[in-house]
């Protein structure tokens, strides 16, 4: 949960680098909260008829859109790529696979133009 809150606190920080652990822990908790929002929408009857989600999910999704983009850009910085590489996901099938490979790749162990190695900095538990 600390990793999720770290990303939320740095919601508009597109500079620097993000470790794999920071990125994937954020993705995990983001997924869990999104599912909880969908369930809450269904329990409270707030769903929009053709879709399985409603207002609570949409508010949550909009609230985490900017932090999600920021942590993804910082993750790409950790592997030595520009944040513009997120646009590679627009290439059907291959783009999403390539982006996933970049997200699971270990980061550069040296200081790069995007900042120092986050593993050498004091880590969160």
Residue, then its C-alpha position, 0 to 999 in steps of 0.5 A: x500500500x505504501x507503493x500505491x500512496x507514493x505514486x498518488x503523492x507524486x501524481x504529476x511527477x513525470x521526471x525521474x525513475x520508477x522501479x519495477x516494484x513501484x510500478x507493479x505494486x501500483x498496478x496491483x492496488x489500482x486493479x483491486x480498487x477499480x474492481x472494488x469500485x465496480x462491485x460498489x457500483x453494482x451493489x448500489x445499483x449505480x451501473x450504466x445499463x449496457x456497462x458493468x460500471x457506473x459513477x464510482x468507477x468512473x470517478x476513480x478512473x479519472x482520479x488515477x489517470x494522471x498518476x498512472x501515466x506519470x508512473x508509467x513514464x517514470x518506469x520507461x525512464x528506468x529502462x532508458x526510454x522516453x515517456x513518449x514510448x507509451x504511444x507505442x501501445x497504439x500499434x495493434x497487438x505488437x505495441x502492447x506486447x513491446x510496452x509490457x516487455x519494457x515494463x518488466x525489464x530490469x532498469x538501468x543500473x547506472x545514473x542516466x539522463x533521467x536520474x540516479x538508479x532508484x535501487x541505490x536510493x533509500x528504498x521503501x519497505 
